[in-house]
Amino acid sequence: MTIHARHPNSAKPDKDRSTALLTAVALLCMTVVLPSGSAIGQSQMVPLPSGRPAGHSQVSKDRLLGTWTYESVVVERTNGTRVAPFGPDPKGFITLSADGRYSLQLIRPDLPKIASKDRLSGTSEENRAVAQGVISQFGTYSVNEAEGTLTLHVETSSFPNENGTDHERIITFISADKLQWTNPTPTTPGIASSALRRARTPAEPPQ
């Protein structure tokens, strides 16, 4: 009978394979937790805590340039109640130009038509609905990258109390095509939170 003696180092290949496997897993874990590179960061949205500014790493004038359409505007009053002054599906946009100027329009989509068909001859109820359901303003703007804020320097507004005043937007979320901010001084008392999406031409597919 032939007896095969086990070599003392016969277990080494198994040990080497186990070591290699553990090393591969460790490297994979390190890859997962590393911050994403710039190529990934451009398409990946980075949510930020509500009410906190995005800060220097996210906000810049270049990223804000262009036209953004409103998806929602909600005002939380001091008593905790929440209202949507422009309805659940507001229509509007803000355009931020490279020359530092802006234009903002927000309109409720369910405004009643003027029965007389004369804009200057609406009833008190019709005029009230329009006044409460429309905000239009223009002026200049500035961006504070370190604080993550956009400030609108209002020249003229359909709400005349805003004429000649500055209104800050605290940017809480920004990506290539989505934007969120809070407005501590909206046209009705409270704190307004807005969600916007970058406007695209019909030929451009959504991202």
N, C-alpha and C positions, 0 to 999 in steps of 0.2 A: 504494500500500500504506500502510495506516495503522499507525503504530507507537505502541503504548501505553507510555508511560514509567512505571516503577514508582515510586510515591511513596516518599520516604525513610522515612516513618513507617508504611508498609503492614504491617510485621511487628509493630507494637505490639499489635493485638488478640490475636495468638497469645501474645505475651509476657505480656499481662495475664491471659489465661486460665491460663497456666502458673503465674504468681505466685499467683493465687487458689486453684488446686489445691493448691500446696505449703502455703499458709496453712491450708487446710481440713484437710490431713493432719496438720500440726503441732498444730492445735487438738484433733484427735481423739486424738492420742497423749497430749497433756496431760490430756485427760479420763480416759483409761484409767489413768494412773498416779496420779491424785489419790486421796486416801483416800476411802473410801465414806462417804456421809452416814449420819445416824442411822437413817433409814428402812431403808437397805440393811443397816446393821450389825445391826439387830434380827433379821433373818432369815438373815444370812450367818454361818457358823461361822468363827471365826478360830483356826486351830491354833497352838499354841505349842510351843516346844522341850520335849521330854520331861524331866520333873524340875524345870523352872523354873516359878516361880510366875507366875500371870497378871498380878498387880499391880493397881494402883489403877484403871487404865483398863477393866478387865474385871470384877473381882470386887466385889460389894456384897451386903449382906444382902438387899436387895430382889430381886436376881436369884436368890438361893439359896432363898428362901422356897418352901415347898411340899413335895410328896412326890416323891422320885426313886427309881426302881426300878433295881436292879443288873442289868447285862448281863454283866459279867465281873469276876472278882477273881483276880489272878495275883501270887504272891509269888516274888520273885527272891532266892535265898539268897546268902550271902557266897561260896559256892563256884561261883556262876554257874548253878546248876540252878534251874529254874522249876517251881512247883507251883500247882495250882488247888485250894485247900483246900475250896472249896464246889462243886467240879465244873465242867464246861465250860458249864453252863447254870444258874447259881445263881438261887435265888428269894429275893428280899428287897427291902427298901426302907429309906430313911431319910426321916423327916419333920422338917422344920425349921419350927417355928411362929413366928408373929410375936412371941409373948411371950418368945422366947429359949429355949424348951425343944425337945428333940429326942427321937425314938425311932428305934431302929435294929434291924432284924431281918434275919438272913441264914441261909438254910437250904439244905442240899444237897437236891436233889429226889429222890435215889435212896436215901434212908435206909430201912433195913429196918423192916418192921412188927414190933411187939412180939408175939411168938407167943402170949403169955398173955392178950393184950388188956387187960392191967393195966399202966398206966404205971409203977407202983411195983414191978413184979415182972419187969422185963426181965432177960435174961441178961447176963453180963458183956460178951459180944460186942455185944449190942444196945445196951447202955448206952454202950459205948465209941464206937460209930458215931454215936450221937446227940450225945454230948459233943463229938466232933470235928467234927460236921457242922452244928452250930447255934451261932450267936452272937446274943445278944439283950441290948440295953442301953438305958438312957435317962438323961437328965440335962439339962444346959443347954449352950448353945454360944455362941461369940463369933466374930466375923469381923474379920480385920485386912485392910482393903482395900489398904493400902499394900504389904503383903507378899504379898498374894494367898493368904491361908490361912484355913482354918476350923478352929477348935479345939473339940473335944468335951470337956466337963467331965463325966466319967462319975460318976453317982451310984451306980448299981447295974448289974452286968453278969452274964450267965450264966458268964463267965470271971471269977471273983472277984478275980483279981490286978489287974483294972482298976478295982475299986471305989475311988472317991475320987481318981482320977488324971486327968490331962489328956492328950489325944491329938490331935496336929495333923494336918490334911490339907492338903497343898500342892496347890492347884488349878492344873492345867496346861492346862486347856481348858474353856471355858464358852461356851454359846450359849443360845438360847431354850429348847431342849429336850434338849441334851446336856451332860454334865458328866464330867470326868475329873480324878482326883486321885491323888497318891501318899501312902502312909502309911508313915513311917519307923519306926513302932513297932507293927507288927501283932501279933496274938496268937500267931504263930509267927515265929521269928527271920528277918529279911530285910527287904526293902522291898516293900510291896504296892502294886500299881497297880490302880485300879478305874475301870470305865466305867459310867456311869449314864445313864438317860433319864428325862425328866420324865414322871410318871404322869399319865394323862388318863382322864377318864370314858369309858365306852363310846360316848357320843354324840359325843365329840370326835374328829375325824379326825386321823391322825398328820401331823406337819409334816415 
